[in-house]
Amino acid sequence: MASSIVSRCSRRAVRTITASRFMSNVPENTVYGGPKPQNPNQRVTLTQLRQKHRKGEPITVVTGYDYPSAVHIDTAGIDVCLVGDSASMVVHGYDTTLPISLDEMLVHCRAVARGAKRPLLVGDLPFGTYESSTNQAVDSAVRVLKEGGMDAIKLEGGSPSRITAAKSIVEAGIAVMGHVGLTPQAISVLGGFRPQGRNIASAVKVVETAMALQEAGCFSVVLECVPPPVAAAATSALHIPTIGIGAGPFCSGQVLVYHDLLGMMQHPHHAKVTPKFCKQYAQVGEVINKALLEYKEEVTKHTFPGPSHSPYKISSNDLDGFVSELQKMGLDKAASDAAASAEKMES
């Protein structure tokens, strides 16, 4: 009886292991390869960010939206990858960040989570997903973590309702990054993408709002498009890291958009939405354009693909049999073309 039970348990264990192997989302070796499994022990944590902040070590943040950019960000050892609602403009081609939905953001979040195994992952709450009530804010934040695979969320603004939303999300056990200064989701009120903190009242408001977000429990605050002295004051007043974007060199860290810093896109729309403060560390867009033109030319001239990029072979015997079968099917021209193509590949 005991041996029978052990035998059944063993068979179940084997079936479970086999099922787990075939249900894994990490593909076995194929012609395309595949992502490596994430190791949670390698992930940058809030504790590590706080340690860097205490030591005065700058924090690096890059905004990315998909698997390839996440892999690059990961490989470079960037501390934080922000999946920003700026995907609305950079990826989807809109003029503002307002149109993108939470479901669309979750697609970007999941792609980034598959590609970046080291950086802390922060997902933006898009416009319309946290303003109505604290319940809506918490529900949206939960989805970003559970369905998007993020470690934290970011929300914009410092109105009392948004401070309350941030506090409620933190109390729900979710890490929150705040965002003050130019808040793109508020362009209807701001009158466009306008820098903030350029007069006394506005500058004081930036600092006060940042302090209120800290009080709400945010682990960091983004300062966007404010004068360097204002960013320096906010950074000095806070006990949490500030992440600057167009805010000068006195923040605890910096963030730029992946496409912007690489000079990725050479298109009038992207030129329109690329901010003045962005430094381009490469001209990747020019390299891409050149490569696409070369590809088009080689395909047009029938020089691609050549033998070195046509790796899959059929033996002479199988080719002869294949040609014979084509002839039996009445496909004489197809048989002739198959034989001729084999001769060309050999030459």
Contacts in CASP RR format, 6 or more apart in sequence:
PFRMAT RR
TARGET T0000
AUTHOR 0000-0000-0000
METHOD contacts of the structure
MODEL  1
MASSIVSRCSRRAVRTITASRFMSNVPENTVYGGPKPQNPNQRVTLTQLR
QKHRKGEPITVVTGYDYPSAVHIDTAGIDVCLVGDSASMVVHGYDTTLPI
SLDEMLVHCRAVARGAKRPLLVGDLPFGTYESSTNQAVDSAVRVLKEGGM
DAIKLEGGSPSRITAAKSIVEAGIAVMGHVGLTPQAISVLGGFRPQGRNI
ASAVKVVETAMALQEAGCFSVVLECVPPPVAAAATSALHIPTIGIGAGPF
CSGQVLVYHDLLGMMQHPHHAKVTPKFCKQYAQVGEVINKALLEYKEEVT
KHTFPGPSHSPYKISSNDLDGFVSELQKMGLDKAASDAAASAEKMES
26 34 0 8 1.000
26 35 0 8 1.000
26 36 0 8 1.000
26 37 0 8 1.000
27 33 0 8 1.000
27 34 0 8 1.000
35 67 0 8 1.000
35 114 0 8 1.000
35 115 0 8 1.000
36 117 0 8 1.000
38 113 0 8 1.000
38 117 0 8 1.000
39 117 0 8 1.000
42 117 0 8 1.000
42 118 0 8 1.000
43 117 0 8 1.000
43 118 0 8 1.000
43 119 0 8 1.000
43 120 0 8 1.000
43 151 0 8 1.000
44 79 0 8 1.000
44 80 0 8 1.000
44 118 0 8 1.000
44 119 0 8 1.000
44 120 0 8 1.000
45 120 0 8 1.000
46 120 0 8 1.000
46 152 0 8 1.000
46 175 0 8 1.000
46 219 0 8 1.000
48 79 0 8 1.000
49 59 0 8 1.000
49 79 0 8 1.000
49 80 0 8 1.000
49 120 0 8 1.000
49 219 0 8 1.000
49 220 0 8 1.000
49 241 0 8 1.000
50 219 0 8 1.000
50 241 0 8 1.000
52 58 0 8 1.000
52 59 0 8 1.000
52 79 0 8 1.000
52 241 0 8 1.000
53 59 0 8 1.000
53 240 0 8 1.000
53 241 0 8 1.000
53 252 0 8 1.000
56 252 0 8 1.000
58 252 0 8 1.000
58 253 0 8 1.000
58 254 0 8 1.000
59 79 0 8 1.000
59 80 0 8 1.000
59 220 0 8 1.000
59 241 0 8 1.000
59 243 0 8 1.000
59 252 0 8 1.000
59 253 0 8 1.000
59 254 0 8 1.000
60 77 0 8 1.000
60 78 0 8 1.000
60 79 0 8 1.000
60 80 0 8 1.000
60 253 0 8 1.000
60 254 0 8 1.000
61 78 0 8 1.000
61 79 0 8 1.000
61 80 0 8 1.000
61 81 0 8 1.000
61 82 0 8 1.000
61 243 0 8 1.000
61 253 0 8 1.000
61 254 0 8 1.000
61 255 0 8 1.000
62 73 0 8 1.000
62 76 0 8 1.000
62 78 0 8 1.000
62 80 0 8 1.000
62 81 0 8 1.000
62 82 0 8 1.000
62 255 0 8 1.000
62 256 0 8 1.000
62 257 0 8 1.000
62 258 0 8 1.000
62 261 0 8 1.000
63 81 0 8 1.000
63 82 0 8 1.000
63 83 0 8 1.000
63 84 0 8 1.000
63 86 0 8 1.000
63 255 0 8 1.000
63 256 0 8 1.000
63 257 0 8 1.000
63 258 0 8 1.000
64 70 0 8 1.000
64 73 0 8 1.000
64 81 0 8 1.000
64 82 0 8 1.000
64 83 0 8 1.000
64 84 0 8 1.000
64 87 0 8 1.000
64 108 0 8 1.000
64 112 0 8 1.000
64 257 0 8 1.000
64 258 0 8 1.000
65 83 0 8 1.000
65 84 0 8 1.000
65 87 0 8 1.000
65 90 0 8 1.000
65 91 0 8 1.000
65 108 0 8 1.000
65 111 0 8 1.000
65 112 0 8 1.000
65 258 0 8 1.000
66 91 0 8 1.000
66 108 0 8 1.000
66 111 0 8 1.000
66 112 0 8 1.000
67 111 0 8 1.000
67 112 0 8 1.000
67 114 0 8 1.000
67 115 0 8 1.000
69 112 0 8 1.000
69 258 0 8 1.000
69 259 0 8 1.000
70 81 0 8 1.000
70 111 0 8 1.000
70 112 0 8 1.000
70 113 0 8 1.000
70 114 0 8 1.000
70 115 0 8 1.000
70 116 0 8 1.000
71 115 0 8 1.000
71 116 0 8 1.000
72 258 0 8 1.000
73 81 0 8 1.000
73 116 0 8 1.000
73 119 0 8 1.000
73 258 0 8 1.000
74 81 0 8 1.000
74 115 0 8 1.000
74 116 0 8 1.000
74 117 0 8 1.000
74 118 0 8 1.000
74 119 0 8 1.000
77 118 0 8 1.000
77 119 0 8 1.000
78 119 0 8 1.000
79 119 0 8 1.000
79 120 0 8 1.000
80 119 0 8 1.000
80 120 0 8 1.000
80 121 0 8 1.000
80 122 0 8 1.000
80 243 0 8 1.000
80 255 0 8 1.000
81 112 0 8 1.000
81 116 0 8 1.000
81 119 0 8 1.000
81 120 0 8 1.000
81 121 0 8 1.000
81 122 0 8 1.000
82 122 0 8 1.000
82 123 0 8 1.000
82 124 0 8 1.000
82 154 0 8 1.000
82 177 0 8 1.000
82 255 0 8 1.000
83 105 0 8 1.000
83 108 0 8 1.000
83 109 0 8 1.000
83 112 0 8 1.000
83 121 0 8 1.000
83 122 0 8 1.000
83 123 0 8 1.000
83 124 0 8 1.000
83 150 0 8 1.000
84 105 0 8 1.000
84 108 0 8 1.000
84 123 0 8 1.000
84 124 0 8 1.000
84 154 0 8 1.000
85 97 0 8 1.000
85 100 0 8 1.000
85 105 0 8 1.000
85 124 0 8 1.000
85 125 0 8 1.000
85 126 0 8 1.000
85 127 0 8 1.000
85 184 0 8 1.000
85 185 0 8 1.000
86 97 0 8 1.000
86 124 0 8 1.000
86 184 0 8 1.000
86 257 0 8 1.000
87 100 0 8 1.000
87 104 0 8 1.000
87 105 0 8 1.000
87 108 0 8 1.000
88 94 0 8 1.000
88 96 0 8 1.000
88 97 0 8 1.000
88 98 0 8 1.000
88 99 0 8 1.000
88 100 0 8 1.000
88 126 0 8 1.000
89 95 0 8 1.000
89 96 0 8 1.000
89 97 0 8 1.000
89 273 0 8 1.000
90 257 0 8 1.000
90 259 0 8 1.000
90 260 0 8 1.000
90 265 0 8 1.000
90 270 0 8 1.000
90 273 0 8 1.000
91 108 0 8 1.000
92 99 0 8 1.000
92 100 0 8 1.000
92 104 0 8 1.000
93 269 0 8 1.000
94 100 0 8 1.000
95 272 0 8 1.000
95 273 0 8 1.000
96 184 0 8 1.000
96 187 0 8 1.000
97 126 0 8 1.000
97 127 0 8 1.000
97 184 0 8 1.000
97 185 0 8 1.000
98 127 0 8 1.000
98 185 0 8 1.000
98 187 0 8 1.000
100 126 0 8 1.000
100 127 0 8 1.000
101 126 0 8 1.000
102 125 0 8 1.000
102 126 0 8 1.000
102 129 0 8 1.000
102 140 0 8 1.000
102 143 0 8 1.000
102 144 0 8 1.000
104 126 0 8 1.000
105 123 0 8 1.000
105 124 0 8 1.000
105 126 0 8 1.000
105 144 0 8 1.000
106 143 0 8 1.000
106 144 0 8 1.000
106 147 0 8 1.000
106 148 0 8 1.000
109 121 0 8 1.000
109 123 0 8 1.000
109 144 0 8 1.000
109 147 0 8 1.000
109 148 0 8 1.000
109 149 0 8 1.000
109 150 0 8 1.000
110 147 0 8 1.000
110 148 0 8 1.000
110 149 0 8 1.000
112 121 0 8 1.000
113 121 0 8 1.000
113 148 0 8 1.000
113 149 0 8 1.000
113 150 0 8 1.000
120 151 0 8 1.000
120 152 0 8 1.000
121 149 0 8 1.000
121 150 0 8 1.000
121 151 0 8 1.000
121 152 0 8 1.000
122 150 0 8 1.000
122 151 0 8 1.000
122 152 0 8 1.000
122 153 0 8 1.000
122 154 0 8 1.000
122 177 0 8 1.000
123 144 0 8 1.000
123 148 0 8 1.000
123 150 0 8 1.000
123 152 0 8 1.000
123 153 0 8 1.000
123 154 0 8 1.000
124 153 0 8 1.000
124 154 0 8 1.000
124 155 0 8 1.000
125 137 0 8 1.000
125 140 0 8 1.000
125 141 0 8 1.000
125 144 0 8 1.000
125 153 0 8 1.000
125 154 0 8 1.000
125 155 0 8 1.000
126 185 0 8 1.000
127 185 0 8 1.000
129 136 0 8 1.000
129 137 0 8 1.000
129 140 0 8 1.000
130 136 0 8 1.000
130 137 0 8 1.000
130 140 0 8 1.000
130 141 0 8 1.000
130 155 0 8 1.000
130 162 0 8 1.000
130 165 0 8 1.000
131 137 0 8 1.000
131 161 0 8 1.000
131 162 0 8 1.000
131 165 0 8 1.000
134 164 0 8 1.000
134 165 0 8 1.000
134 168 0 8 1.000
137 155 0 8 1.000
137 165 0 8 1.000
137 168 0 8 1.000
137 169 0 8 1.000
138 168 0 8 1.000
138 169 0 8 1.000
138 172 0 8 1.000
138 174 0 8 1.000
140 153 0 8 1.000
141 153 0 8 1.000
141 169 0 8 1.000
141 172 0 8 1.000
141 174 0 8 1.000
141 176 0 8 1.000
142 172 0 8 1.000
142 174 0 8 1.000
144 150 0 8 1.000
144 153 0 8 1.000
145 151 0 8 1.000
145 152 0 8 1.000
145 153 0 8 1.000
145 174 0 8 1.000
151 175 0 8 1.000
152 174 0 8 1.000
152 175 0 8 1.000
152 176 0 8 1.000
152 177 0 8 1.000
152 219 0 8 1.000
153 169 0 8 1.000
153 174 0 8 1.000
153 175 0 8 1.000
153 176 0 8 1.000
153 177 0 8 1.000
154 176 0 8 1.000
154 177 0 8 1.000
154 178 0 8 1.000
154 179 0 8 1.000
154 222 0 8 1.000
155 162 0 8 1.000
155 165 0 8 1.000
155 166 0 8 1.000
155 169 0 8 1.000
155 176 0 8 1.000
155 177 0 8 1.000
155 178 0 8 1.000
155 179 0 8 1.000
156 162 0 8 1.000
156 178 0 8 1.000
156 179 0 8 1.000
156 183 0 8 1.000
156 184 0 8 1.000
156 185 0 8 1.000
156 186 0 8 1.000
157 178 0 8 1.000
157 179 0 8 1.000
157 180 0 8 1.000
157 181 0 8 1.000
157 183 0 8 1.000
157 185 0 8 1.000
157 186 0 8 1.000
157 209 0 8 1.000
158 180 0 8 1.000
158 209 0 8 1.000
158 212 0 8 1.000
158 213 0 8 1.000
163 212 0 8 1.000
163 213 0 8 1.000
163 215 0 8 1.000
163 216 0 8 1.000
164 216 0 8 1.000
166 176 0 8 1.000
166 178 0 8 1.000
166 213 0 8 1.000
166 216 0 8 1.000
166 217 0 8 1.000
166 218 0 8 1.000
167 216 0 8 1.000
167 217 0 8 1.000
169 176 0 8 1.000
170 176 0 8 1.000
170 216 0 8 1.000
170 217 0 8 1.000
170 218 0 8 1.000
175 219 0 8 1.000
176 216 0 8 1.000
176 217 0 8 1.000
176 218 0 8 1.000
176 219 0 8 1.000
177 218 0 8 1.000
177 219 0 8 1.000
177 220 0 8 1.000
177 221 0 8 1.000
177 222 0 8 1.000
177 243 0 8 1.000
178 213 0 8 1.000
178 218 0 8 1.000
178 220 0 8 1.000
178 221 0 8 1.000
178 222 0 8 1.000
179 221 0 8 1.000
179 222 0 8 1.000
179 224 0 8 1.000
180 196 0 8 1.000
180 206 0 8 1.000
180 209 0 8 1.000
180 210 0 8 1.000
180 213 0 8 1.000
180 221 0 8 1.000
180 222 0 8 1.000
180 223 0 8 1.000
180 224 0 8 1.000
180 234 0 8 1.000
181 196 0 8 1.000
181 197 0 8 1.000
181 206 0 8 1.000
181 209 0 8 1.000
181 223 0 8 1.000
181 224 0 8 1.000
181 225 0 8 1.000
181 226 0 8 1.000
182 190 0 8 1.000
182 193 0 8 1.000
182 194 0 8 1.000
182 195 0 8 1.000
182 196 0 8 1.000
182 224 0 8 1.000
182 225 0 8 1.000
182 226 0 8 1.000
183 190 0 8 1.000
183 224 0 8 1.000
184 193 0 8 1.000
187 193 0 8 1.000
190 196 0 8 1.000
193 225 0 8 1.000
193 275 0 8 1.000
194 225 0 8 1.000
195 225 0 8 1.000
195 226 0 8 1.000
195 227 0 8 1.000
196 202 0 8 1.000
196 205 0 8 1.000
196 206 0 8 1.000
196 224 0 8 1.000
196 225 0 8 1.000
196 226 0 8 1.000
197 203 0 8 1.000
197 205 0 8 1.000
197 206 0 8 1.000
197 226 0 8 1.000
197 227 0 8 1.000
197 230 0 8 1.000
198 227 0 8 1.000
203 226 0 8 1.000
203 227 0 8 1.000
203 229 0 8 1.000
203 230 0 8 1.000
203 233 0 8 1.000
206 223 0 8 1.000
206 226 0 8 1.000
206 230 0 8 1.000
206 234 0 8 1.000
207 230 0 8 1.000
207 233 0 8 1.000
207 234 0 8 1.000
207 237 0 8 1.000
210 221 0 8 1.000
210 223 0 8 1.000
210 234 0 8 1.000
210 237 0 8 1.000
210 238 0 8 1.000
210 242 0 8 1.000
211 234 0 8 1.000
211 237 0 8 1.000
211 238 0 8 1.000
213 221 0 8 1.000
214 221 0 8 1.000
214 238 0 8 1.000
214 239 0 8 1.000
214 240 0 8 1.000
218 240 0 8 1.000
219 240 0 8 1.000
219 241 0 8 1.000
220 240 0 8 1.000
220 241 0 8 1.000
220 242 0 8 1.000
220 243 0 8 1.000
220 252 0 8 1.000
221 234 0 8 1.000
221 238 0 8 1.000
221 240 0 8 1.000
221 241 0 8 1.000
221 242 0 8 1.000
221 243 0 8 1.000
222 242 0 8 1.000
222 243 0 8 1.000
222 244 0 8 1.000
222 245 0 8 1.000
222 255 0 8 1.000
223 230 0 8 1.000
223 231 0 8 1.000
223 234 0 8 1.000
223 235 0 8 1.000
223 242 0 8 1.000
223 243 0 8 1.000
223 244 0 8 1.000
223 245 0 8 1.000
223 247 0 8 1.000
223 251 0 8 1.000
224 244 0 8 1.000
224 245 0 8 1.000
224 246 0 8 1.000
224 247 0 8 1.000
225 245 0 8 1.000
225 246 0 8 1.000
225 247 0 8 1.000
225 275 0 8 1.000
225 277 0 8 1.000
226 234 0 8 1.000
226 246 0 8 1.000
226 247 0 8 1.000
227 247 0 8 1.000
228 247 0 8 1.000
228 248 0 8 1.000
228 249 0 8 1.000
228 250 0 8 1.000
230 247 0 8 1.000
231 242 0 8 1.000
231 244 0 8 1.000
231 247 0 8 1.000
231 248 0 8 1.000
231 250 0 8 1.000
231 251 0 8 1.000
232 250 0 8 1.000
234 242 0 8 1.000
235 242 0 8 1.000
235 250 0 8 1.000
235 251 0 8 1.000
235 252 0 8 1.000
241 251 0 8 1.000
241 252 0 8 1.000
241 253 0 8 1.000
242 251 0 8 1.000
242 252 0 8 1.000
242 253 0 8 1.000
243 251 0 8 1.000
243 252 0 8 1.000
243 253 0 8 1.000
243 254 0 8 1.000
243 255 0 8 1.000
244 251 0 8 1.000
244 253 0 8 1.000
244 254 0 8 1.000
244 255 0 8 1.000
245 254 0 8 1.000
245 255 0 8 1.000
245 256 0 8 1.000
245 277 0 8 1.000
246 275 0 8 1.000
246 277 0 8 1.000
256 278 0 8 1.000
256 279 0 8 1.000
257 278 0 8 1.000
258 264 0 8 1.000
259 265 0 8 1.000
259 270 0 8 1.000
260 274 0 8 1.000
260 275 0 8 1.000
260 278 0 8 1.000
260 280 0 8 1.000
261 278 0 8 1.000
261 279 0 8 1.000
261 280 0 8 1.000
261 281 0 8 1.000
261 282 0 8 1.000
262 280 0 8 1.000
262 281 0 8 1.000
262 282 0 8 1.000
262 284 0 8 1.000
262 285 0 8 1.000
263 280 0 8 1.000
263 281 0 8 1.000
263 282 0 8 1.000
263 283 0 8 1.000
263 284 0 8 1.000
263 285 0 8 1.000
264 270 0 8 1.000
264 284 0 8 1.000
264 285 0 8 1.000
264 288 0 8 1.000
265 285 0 8 1.000
266 285 0 8 1.000
266 286 0 8 1.000
266 289 0 8 1.000
295 304 0 8 1.000
298 304 0 8 1.000
307 345 0 8 1.000
310 345 0 8 1.000
314 322 0 8 1.000
314 342 0 8 1.000
319 338 0 8 1.000
319 339 0 8 1.000
319 342 0 8 1.000
322 338 0 8 1.000
323 335 0 8 1.000
323 338 0 8 1.000
323 339 0 8 1.000
324 335 0 8 1.000
326 332 0 8 1.000
326 334 0 8 1.000
326 335 0 8 1.000
326 338 0 8 1.000
327 335 0 8 1.000
END
